């Protein structure tokens, strides 16, 4: 079995700080992605900013796929990285990089690497990642429109 890496890009008119905030806000995911719901694993009643090492549960809307991810890197307004923290895809690593566009707004690059490649799944993974990065950009754009 071989590895598989995929990268998807999109552009948002929003500043990087707003895009980054959407990535950190687990509750917002269900409003901007049609695929996933995200829930942070924090002790009951604990309210604090997201930190490296935090765990989150990511579930597909259809309930077929559920995974646990660990946040491994947070660079405010620039990068959000995570890795699979439990089976079945413990070899999955992802990163969202945000860069200021020369024409304004933010360029978003979402990359994911899977240690194990399943050829029938690779095209689905590529498509889903492109939809996910587009949904994130669209959500950030809508936040800019609401605050204008």
Short mmCIF file of the C-alpha atoms (twelve columns), coordinates in Angstrom:
data_MODEL
# 
_entry.id   MODEL 
# 
loop_
_atom_site.group_PDB 
_atom_site.id 
_atom_site.type_symbol 
_atom_site.label_atom_id 
_atom_site.label_alt_id 
_atom_site.label_comp_id 
_atom_site.label_asym_id 
_atom_site.label_seq_id 
_atom_site.Cartn_x 
_atom_site.Cartn_y 
_atom_site.Cartn_z 
_atom_site.pdbx_PDB_model_num 
ATOM 1   C CA . UNK A 1   0.000   0.000  0.000  1 
ATOM 2   C CA . UNK A 2   1.356   3.439  -0.880 1 
ATOM 3   C CA . UNK A 3   0.847   6.855  0.697  1 
ATOM 4   C CA . UNK A 4   -1.420  9.526  -0.700 1 
ATOM 5   C CA . UNK A 5   -1.055  13.318 -0.464 1 
ATOM 6   C CA . UNK A 6   -3.636  15.811 -1.614 1 
ATOM 7   C CA . UNK A 7   -3.743  19.615 -1.654 1 
ATOM 8   C CA . UNK A 8   -6.697  21.878 -2.325 1 
ATOM 9   C CA . UNK A 9   -6.798  25.658 -2.578 1 
ATOM 10  C CA . UNK A 10  -9.338  28.447 -2.487 1 
ATOM 11  C CA . UNK A 11  -9.463  32.198 -1.971 1 
ATOM 12  C CA . UNK A 12  -11.490 34.210 0.512  1 
ATOM 13  C CA . UNK A 13  -12.061 37.946 0.585  1 
ATOM 14  C CA . UNK A 14  -11.861 37.677 4.380  1 
ATOM 15  C CA . UNK A 15  -8.742  38.481 6.357  1 
ATOM 16  C CA . UNK A 16  -6.692  35.519 7.585  1 
ATOM 17  C CA . UNK A 17  -7.751  36.187 11.192 1 
ATOM 18  C CA . UNK A 18  -11.384 35.505 10.320 1 
ATOM 19  C CA . UNK A 19  -10.583 32.328 8.362  1 
ATOM 20  C CA . UNK A 20  -8.358  31.111 11.204 1 
ATOM 21  C CA . UNK A 21  -11.098 31.805 13.752 1 
ATOM 22  C CA . UNK A 22  -13.527 29.652 11.746 1 
ATOM 23  C CA . UNK A 23  -11.057 26.759 11.804 1 
ATOM 24  C CA . UNK A 24  -10.703 26.996 15.586 1 
ATOM 25  C CA . UNK A 25  -14.430 27.334 16.252 1 
ATOM 26  C CA . UNK A 26  -15.599 23.709 16.334 1 
ATOM 27  C CA . UNK A 27  -19.234 24.786 16.659 1 
ATOM 28  C CA . UNK A 28  -19.079 26.710 13.378 1 
ATOM 29  C CA . UNK A 29  -18.016 23.695 11.290 1 
ATOM 30  C CA . UNK A 30  -21.526 22.338 10.944 1 
ATOM 31  C CA . UNK A 31  -22.607 25.671 9.447  1 
ATOM 32  C CA . UNK A 32  -19.903 25.841 6.777  1 
ATOM 33  C CA . UNK A 33  -19.264 22.251 5.784  1 
ATOM 34  C CA . UNK A 34  -21.829 19.833 4.511  1 
ATOM 35  C CA . UNK A 35  -19.624 16.871 5.391  1 
ATOM 36  C CA . UNK A 36  -18.629 17.177 9.017  1 
ATOM 37  C CA . UNK A 37  -19.550 18.087 12.553 1 
ATOM 38  C CA . UNK A 38  -16.696 18.818 14.959 1 
ATOM 39  C CA . UNK A 39  -16.712 18.679 18.734 1 
ATOM 40  C CA . UNK A 40  -13.784 19.547 20.983 1 
ATOM 41  C CA . UNK A 41  -12.943 17.158 23.817 1 
ATOM 42  C CA . UNK A 42  -12.706 19.426 26.848 1 
ATOM 43  C CA . UNK A 43  -13.668 18.683 30.451 1 
ATOM 44  C CA . UNK A 44  -17.242 19.735 31.248 1 
ATOM 45  C CA . UNK A 45  -17.558 23.429 31.975 1 
ATOM 46  C CA . UNK A 46  -14.047 24.299 30.774 1 
ATOM 47  C CA . UNK A 47  -14.032 27.328 28.483 1 
ATOM 48  C CA . UNK A 48  -10.661 28.272 26.993 1 
ATOM 49  C CA . UNK A 49  -9.014  28.894 23.659 1 
ATOM 50  C CA . UNK A 50  -7.988  25.913 21.537 1 
ATOM 51  C CA . UNK A 51  -4.456  24.688 22.270 1 
ATOM 52  C CA . UNK A 52  -1.880  22.384 20.720 1 
ATOM 53  C CA . UNK A 53  -2.579  18.896 22.041 1 
ATOM 54  C CA . UNK A 54  -6.358  19.368 22.234 1 
ATOM 55  C CA . UNK A 55  -8.458  16.545 20.852 1 
ATOM 56  C CA . UNK A 56  -11.519 16.883 18.678 1 
ATOM 57  C CA . UNK A 57  -14.036 14.413 17.333 1 
ATOM 58  C CA . UNK A 58  -14.963 14.774 13.690 1 
ATOM 59  C CA . UNK A 59  -18.078 13.005 12.456 1 
ATOM 60  C CA . UNK A 60  -19.550 12.843 9.002  1 
ATOM 61  C CA . UNK A 61  -23.107 14.091 8.728  1 
ATOM 62  C CA . UNK A 62  -24.176 10.646 7.606  1 
ATOM 63  C CA . UNK A 63  -22.616 9.123  10.721 1 
ATOM 64  C CA . UNK A 64  -20.557 6.645  8.729  1 
ATOM 65  C CA . UNK A 65  -17.158 8.124  9.507  1 
ATOM 66  C CA . UNK A 66  -15.974 9.264  12.884 1 
ATOM 67  C CA . UNK A 67  -12.411 10.095 13.812 1 
ATOM 68  C CA . UNK A 68  -10.461 11.638 16.628 1 
ATOM 69  C CA . UNK A 69  -7.871  14.281 15.800 1 
ATOM 70  C CA . UNK A 70  -5.149  15.976 17.811 1 
ATOM 71  C CA . UNK A 71  -4.207  19.575 17.111 1 
ATOM 72  C CA . UNK A 72  -0.441  19.611 16.553 1 
ATOM 73  C CA . UNK A 73  0.300   23.171 15.419 1 
ATOM 74  C CA . UNK A 74  -1.338  26.554 15.796 1 
ATOM 75  C CA . UNK A 75  0.260   29.599 14.210 1 
ATOM 76  C CA . UNK A 76  -2.276  32.406 14.646 1 
ATOM 77  C CA . UNK A 77  -3.717  33.606 11.351 1 
ATOM 78  C CA . UNK A 78  -1.250  31.434 9.384  1 
ATOM 79  C CA . UNK A 79  -1.485  27.696 10.046 1 
ATOM 80  C CA . UNK A 80  -3.699  25.067 11.679 1 
ATOM 81  C CA . UNK A 81  -2.353  21.479 11.697 1 
ATOM 82  C CA . UNK A 82  -3.791  18.256 13.026 1 
ATOM 83  C CA . UNK A 83  -3.182  14.522 12.983 1 
ATOM 84  C CA . UNK A 84  -5.305  11.460 13.432 1 
ATOM 85  C CA . UNK A 85  -5.246  10.483 17.108 1 
ATOM 86  C CA . UNK A 86  -7.019  7.121  16.805 1 
ATOM 87  C CA . UNK A 87  -7.884  4.417  14.331 1 
ATOM 88  C CA . UNK A 88  -8.993  3.764  11.667 1 
ATOM 89  C CA . UNK A 89  -6.729  6.294  9.868  1 
ATOM 90  C CA . UNK A 90  -4.072  6.982  12.511 1 
ATOM 91  C CA . UNK A 91  -1.624  7.932  9.764  1 
ATOM 92  C CA . UNK A 92  -3.601  10.945 8.507  1 
ATOM 93  C CA . UNK A 93  -2.031  14.400 8.919  1 
ATOM 94  C CA . UNK A 94  -3.529  17.663 7.690  1 
ATOM 95  C CA . UNK A 95  -2.589  21.307 7.589  1 
ATOM 96  C CA . UNK A 96  -4.393  24.499 6.592  1 
ATOM 97  C CA . UNK A 97  -2.096  27.331 5.540  1 
ATOM 98  C CA . UNK A 98  -3.344  30.896 5.218  1 
ATOM 99  C CA . UNK A 99  -1.470  33.560 3.279  1 
ATOM 100 C CA . UNK A 100 -2.318  37.156 2.507  1 
ATOM 101 C CA . UNK A 101 -3.223  37.497 -1.137 1 
ATOM 102 C CA . UNK A 102 -1.548  40.329 -3.069 1 
ATOM 103 C CA . UNK A 103 -5.039  41.263 -4.330 1 
ATOM 104 C CA . UNK A 104 -6.574  41.315 -0.845 1 
ATOM 105 C CA . UNK A 105 -8.131  38.603 1.249  1 
ATOM 106 C CA . UNK A 106 -6.617  35.239 2.062  1 
ATOM 107 C CA . UNK A 107 -5.368  32.335 -0.010 1 
ATOM 108 C CA . UNK A 108 -6.192  29.031 1.703  1 
ATOM 109 C CA . UNK A 109 -4.199  25.855 1.078  1 
ATOM 110 C CA . UNK A 110 -5.439  22.689 2.791  1 
ATOM 111 C CA . UNK A 111 -3.131  19.683 2.548  1 
ATOM 112 C CA . UNK A 112 -3.587  16.154 3.828  1 
ATOM 113 C CA . UNK A 113 -1.335  13.119 3.784  1 
ATOM 114 C CA . UNK A 114 -2.426  9.544  4.353  1 
ATOM 115 C CA . UNK A 115 0.184   6.880  5.047  1 
ATOM 116 C CA . UNK A 116 -2.097  4.271  3.521  1 
ATOM 117 C CA . UNK A 117 -3.647  4.882  0.138  1 
ATOM 118 C CA . UNK A 118 -6.800  3.156  -0.982 1 
ATOM 119 C CA . UNK A 119 -7.105  3.857  -4.723 1 
ATOM 120 C CA . UNK A 120 -10.894 3.830  -4.690 1 
ATOM 121 C CA . UNK A 121 -10.873 6.386  -1.859 1 
ATOM 122 C CA . UNK A 122 -8.206  8.723  -3.253 1 
ATOM 123 C CA . UNK A 123 -10.475 10.513 -5.726 1 
ATOM 124 C CA . UNK A 124 -13.150 10.888 -3.041 1 
ATOM 125 C CA . UNK A 125 -10.574 12.330 -0.629 1 
ATOM 126 C CA . UNK A 126 -9.368  14.783 -3.300 1 
ATOM 127 C CA . UNK A 127 -12.914 15.911 -4.082 1 
ATOM 128 C CA . UNK A 128 -13.929 16.243 -0.422 1 
ATOM 129 C CA . UNK A 129 -10.855 18.276 0.444  1 
ATOM 130 C CA . UNK A 130 -11.543 20.679 -2.447 1 
ATOM 131 C CA . UNK A 131 -15.158 21.058 -1.326 1 
ATOM 132 C CA . UNK A 132 -14.023 21.568 2.278  1 
ATOM 133 C CA . UNK A 133 -11.555 24.354 1.437  1 
ATOM 134 C CA . UNK A 134 -14.140 26.011 -0.834 1 
ATOM 135 C CA . UNK A 135 -16.769 25.811 1.929  1 
ATOM 136 C CA . UNK A 136 -14.350 27.398 4.406  1 
ATOM 137 C CA . UNK A 137 -13.627 30.276 1.997  1 
ATOM 138 C CA . UNK A 138 -17.336 30.790 1.301  1 
ATOM 139 C CA . UNK A 139 -18.155 30.818 5.009  1 
ATOM 140 C CA . UNK A 140 -15.437 33.429 5.687  1 
ATOM 141 C CA . UNK A 141 -16.752 35.496 2.760  1 
ATOM 142 C CA . UNK A 142 -20.252 35.400 4.244  1 
ATOM 143 C CA . UNK A 143 -18.887 36.561 7.611  1 
ATOM 144 C CA . UNK A 144 -17.284 39.555 5.897  1 
ATOM 145 C CA . UNK A 145 -20.605 40.362 4.173  1 
ATOM 146 C CA . UNK A 146 -22.516 40.177 7.459  1 
ATOM 147 C CA . UNK A 147 -20.152 42.607 9.159  1 
ATOM 148 C CA . UNK A 148 -20.032 45.102 6.261  1 
# 
